[in-house]
Amino acid sequence: MRRFVGLIASSLILSCALLSSCGRDLKTAQGIAEEFVDQHYVHINLQSAKEYAVGLALEKINEELRLTAGQAIDASTRKPKVHYRLVEKKEGEGRASFLYEGTIRVEDAPEFTRRWLIVARKDAEQWRVSNFTEYD
């Protein structure tokens, strides 16, 4: 029994180590940009997306929240499946931009793509999304 418990403990420790190494680094511009894309476009969680935004990006999120107030997104909402890939990145001193291409699938509708330009800036010692733009 003791060996079995030890085996389970070892497996859990290994699993945790593997999972934590797969997480994105939120101390980098790209990590913040991808977390923003996940929250805004994949999970459709504007409140969480706000945590990674400053300036114009924060203003845009607040406007989206205002426009969607009273429209609940819950388990009964038909959410799209969104997958994206990095197309281009440009990084400089304290600024970075990332162009992502997203593929959006909705039940009973044709698949379509969008491009998202995410601009990040270093605010004190943290990266934040300062602007984002959507393209067809």
TINURO-727393 format. One record per residue (C-alpha): z, x negated, y. Coordinates in steps of 0.001 Angstrom, whole numbers, plus 500000, padded with zeros to 6 digits. Layout:
! residues N
ZXY...
! end
This chain:
! residues 136
500000500000500000500898497181502390497514495538501768495756498852502460497586499309505775496784495706506695493118496291505941493053499404508109494792497565510959492298494691510727489382497140510779490772498918513837491261495653515714487696494563514886486292497957515923488136497843519247486887494327519926483300495330519188483498498442521350484969496617524319482248493968524158479604496702524351480972498124527624479237497302530877480787494945533388481764497058536386482274493894538412478514493353538571475885495124540646473916496133537558477028497425535778477899499645538753474288500838539128474088501817535450477460503552535514476274505498538570473033506490536793475024507570533734477422509715535746474842511194538133471785511698535927472897511543532286476290513297532394475587515288535587479094514488536800478821514166540574482578513753541070482559510694538820479400509355540474481253509462543823483663506794542540480814504260542577479220505268545899479639504293549561477746504993552767474529506966552484474868507315548698478272508943549161476851511285551805474037512312549432476499512998546587478707515063548912475651517098549979474692517668546331478250518833545640478052521228548589474714522625547428475915523142543858479380524498544695480219527516542561477640526643539897479649525641536854478272523082534439480142523608531192479584523717527428477285526751527775474987524983530268471708523781528795471886520122529812468885517833529576468882514740527380468272511753529620467369508240528523466515505474530942465447501868531097465536499177533741462042498567535145462779496067537918465727494367539547466133492341542710469400490607543470470401488701546562473551487690548377475717490811548535472790493212547869470874494308544808468351496963543879467462498370540492464513500556539582465086502703536497462669504972534692464256508026533142462842510238530429464191513776530619464010516250527753465021519877528110464913522419525311461741524550525366460150522503528162457770519546528313459319516075528599458995514429532019459873511148533710461524510212536985462192506899538658465449506132540411465848503316542910469523502383543058470649500049545845474035498365545605476014496253548023479131494201547676481878495999549588484798493537549937484979492202546364483535495286544645479967496374544073479144499953545092475978502046545203474965502329548842471786504402548415469662506039545742466225507593545813464347509654543222460604509425542604458248511492540438
! end
